[in-house]
Amino acid sequence: MHERLVLGIDPGTAVTGFGVVARRTDGRVRLVECGVIRTASGRPLAHRIRDVYEGVADLLERHRPHAAAVEDVFQGKNVRSALTLGHARGAILLAVSLREVPLAEYTAPEVKKAVVGHGRATKDQVAWMVQQQLRLKTPPTPHDAADGVAVALCHCMMGAWPRPG
């Protein structure tokens, strides 16, 4: 049975969550890998951004996904945190673009609505629904990893898919 891999990413400068899922032609989805890319808080921002880029580049090289989905900035708590998050997103978008992987962007409420059923779900609710949808024994941890998987699942539910080839 043919599968299409999706890399889902929940960006952050300290912790970037990711999930790789495989969507079969019959619509079923299975988890391939999930986890986080951590950066050292004491390092300069430029080095942390490079760490995010290299971590995503490694995932793209290892899995060679058919699509990538990234959580978009919906609203920042403050301008500084929104700008910092924008740097991490830029590194992620660059890594994906350089490898010419089709990219989709979804806001946090869009991801929550697709996975949980409403756009104001808590992180615990998202993790539990990821666990249920993928028939896992436990939810992915930490929450950033579960959020990355949720972004990938959102794309599987909402994304436009090119014909298998």
C-alpha positions in Angstrom: 0.0 0.0 0.0 1.3 3.4 -1.0 2.1 5.9 1.8 2.8 9.7 1.8 5.0 11.1 4.6 4.2 14.4 6.2 6.6 16.3 8.5 4.7 18.4 11.0 6.5 21.2 12.9 5.6 23.3 15.9 8.3 26.0 15.8 10.1 27.5 18.8 13.6 28.9 19.5 14.0 26.8 22.7 12.0 23.7 21.7 10.7 22.9 18.2 8.3 19.9 18.2 8.1 17.6 15.2 6.1 14.6 14.0 6.5 12.5 11.0 3.4 10.6 10.0 2.6 8.2 7.1 -0.8 8.5 5.4 -1.9 5.5 3.5 -4.0 5.6 0.3 -6.9 4.2 2.4 -6.7 7.3 4.7 -5.2 5.5 7.7 -2.3 7.3 9.4 0.6 5.9 11.4 3.3 7.6 13.5 6.8 7.2 12.1 8.7 9.4 14.5 8.2 12.4 16.8 10.3 14.4 19.2 11.8 17.8 19.8 14.8 19.9 18.6 16.2 21.6 21.7 18.5 24.6 21.7 20.7 25.8 24.5 19.1 28.9 26.2 22.6 30.4 26.9 23.7 30.5 23.3 23.3 33.5 21.0 20.0 33.6 19.0 21.9 33.1 15.7 23.3 29.8 16.9 20.0 28.6 18.2 18.3 29.5 14.9 21.1 27.5 13.1 20.4 24.6 15.5 16.7 24.6 14.5 17.6 24.8 10.8 20.1 21.9 11.1 17.6 19.8 13.1 14.9 20.3 10.5 17.3 19.7 7.6 18.3 16.4 9.2 14.7 15.3 9.5 14.1 16.2 5.9 17.1 14.3 4.7 16.3 11.2 6.8 12.6 10.9 6.0 12.3 12.7 2.6 8.6 13.6 3.3 6.2 14.3 0.5 4.9 17.4 2.4 5.8 19.6 5.4 3.3 21.5 7.5 4.3 24.2 9.9 2.3 26.0 12.6 1.9 29.6 11.6 2.0 32.5 14.0 -1.5 33.2 15.1 -0.9 35.8 17.7 2.1 36.5 19.9 2.0 37.1 23.7 4.2 40.1 23.0 6.1 41.6 20.1 9.5 40.3 21.2 8.3 36.6 21.5 6.5 36.9 18.2 9.7 38.2 16.5 11.8 35.4 18.1 9.3 32.8 17.0 9.5 34.3 13.5 13.2 33.7 13.4 12.7 30.0 14.1 9.9 29.8 11.5 12.2 31.4 9.0 14.9 28.8 9.6 12.3 26.0 9.2 10.8 27.5 6.0 14.3 27.9 4.5 15.2 24.2 5.3 12.0 23.1 3.7 12.2 25.4 0.7 15.8 24.5 -0.1 14.7 20.8 -0.4 11.7 21.8 -2.5 9.3 20.0 -0.2 5.7 21.3 -0.6 4.8 23.4 2.4 1.5 24.1 4.2 1.0 26.5 7.1 -1.8 26.2 9.7 -2.6 28.4 12.6 -2.8 26.9 16.1 -6.6 27.2 16.1 -6.8 25.4 12.7 -4.7 22.6 14.0 -6.7 22.2 17.2 -10.0 22.3 15.3 -8.8 19.6 12.8 -7.4 17.3 15.5 -9.7 18.0 18.5 -12.8 19.5 17.0 -12.5 23.0 18.4 -9.9 25.7 18.1 -9.5 26.4 21.8 -8.3 22.9 22.9 -5.7 22.6 25.6 -2.3 21.0 25.1 -3.5 18.0 27.1 -6.6 17.6 24.8 -4.4 17.8 21.7 -2.0 15.2 23.0 -4.9 12.9 24.0 -6.5 13.2 20.6 -3.2 12.5 18.8 -2.9 9.4 21.0 -6.4 8.3 20.1 -6.2 9.0 16.3 -2.9 7.2 16.0 -3.8 4.4 18.4 -0.8 4.9 20.6 -0.4 3.5 24.1 0.5 6.9 25.5 0.4 10.4 24.2 3.6 11.8 22.6 5.8 13.7 25.0 6.7 16.4 25.6 3.7 18.5 24.5 5.8 20.1 21.8 6.3 16.7 20.1 2.5 16.1 20.3 1.9 19.5 18.8 4.3 18.7 15.9 2.4 15.4 15.3 -0.9 17.4 15.5 0.3 19.7 12.7 1.1 16.7 10.5 -2.3 15.2 11.2 -4.0 18.5 10.4 -2.3 18.4 7.0 -3.4 14.9 6.5 -7.0 16.0 7.1 -7.0 19.4 5.4 -4.1 19.4 3.0 -4.2 19.1 -0.8 -2.4 16.0 -1.9 -0.8 15.6 -5.3 -1.4 12.4 -7.1 0.9 9.5 -6.1 3.7 9.2 -8.6 
